[in-house]
């Protein structure tokens, strides 16, 4: 027969001794029917509920769902109940049947503790809880208490030094101790129900995290890496190497330069920035590394041993090992001397296109073509008798000073000074791309990732393709292919040579020449093509304006400040508009003008 369970009411702490005695009689009667309780001596009563009483001063019939009206007996005569040492109070609803009571089902969210071997009172309610379960319950109870107190916060008056007070049960509390005491004594049942709610949330979180872990067993530390791991944990061990090995061999002939990028979502780019800084310093590398939430883009130089260890560290890092492979790192002769310093920073984009990655994402690029596939497409394009009427455009995504010293035959090379001008160039010349198959390329492939994505959003092209690995990978496989001239790089080398073709000329005398030098005017950062003969004659500036500034500075050394302006920059439109009747080859030739800004 099911016992009646009237509504519970709170008991003041001053009535606690009487409540303990009355509870003993009720528990003895209930225990004889359902064998749920073990009765012991009265003097051990305080041991049973010490945790509850000492923590929150919670009345026992509230904490254990015992109806106060059903408590009977005298504390001087009746023995008191004693819970087993590891017993946890049950939050099972009193409306459940006798079967649940007999099975001793203690349910607290993800805690499902059953004891079906109830042979005698001594084994009843002996829920063997492990340490993890106890900690989980303790945490839930503390969190429930804190959440309840937080809901009672109210702003303190401006004149008070404290920022918050608490208001509960029509009372105002000005210090944490008073509100904690009030909640513990007057709202114990709410805390109990809130504890059950917190435990349910923990159960859901636990099951979700387990499913995510099983779905990504290859990268178990990926989510928590940036929060729980120190930067030094992911630095390679160099104790087995002679320190001189990392520093020596950093010249152009013995050292190496790495070029790579990786588009992937990074939740904590600041941690990656700190790690990259420490890693490069650890290996004595110089160069430039850009980091953003969309990935990483780097060019670093040092000894061959240092670059090899750097690649190994990148491939073993959980953040990148699922996206990078060894083939993604392009290598060339160089070293730490190719860069004046190490610069590592966090930016909005890993390559500056001027559009937020949230608007144009790297996740929707053009179709990637391997160097072999791209070579066949270019061959097919160049074999056409009339390229002007072809449905294919070979598009160079680089700046004009890059395409000036090396480019694919028959390409369309925009006369733009920065890649951030590329979207405006596409908008201004959208008619050129209507119903066309576009073959895009750049130095290493990174600019094509988002450049092709932007072009696709316009919805005017038949298809958009891009060269995987960029010109760098193409020249490794086809050094004498359809790319003629040098490959421009953004370091002290300025260019890499894979063949003997020269496609540019001296800006002054017109002889074939493709070695860049900085303009002789210190305030100007333009690049100039001037042959040795013209340099001996003093022609070392990018234009007449800079040449005049250099002459005035030589005559008046004290005058060291000039306005940074150049004829070659002023006469070039920011975003050129191509003529519709101009063919791709002619358009590319039109961009071959002297001067450039080295820092772009």
Helices and strands as residue ranges (DSSP letters): G 13-15, H 16-34, G 42-44, H 45-48, H 50-56, H 60-63, G 68-70, H 98-103, E 106-108, E 111-113, G 121-123, H 131-150, E 153-155, E 164-168, E 171-173, H 176-186, H 188-215, G 217-219, H 225-228, G 231-234, H 243-247, E 255-263, H 269-282, E 286-292, E 295-302, H 304-316, G 326-328, E 330-334, G 336-338, E 342-346, G 362-364, E 367-369, H 371-382, G 387-389, E 392-396, H 400-403, E 406-408, E 412-413, G 419-421, H 422-428, G 430-433, E 437-441, H 446-457, E 463-467, H 470-477, E 483-485, E 487-488, E 495-496, E 516-518, E 527-529, H 532-536, H 544-555, H 567-570, H 584-590
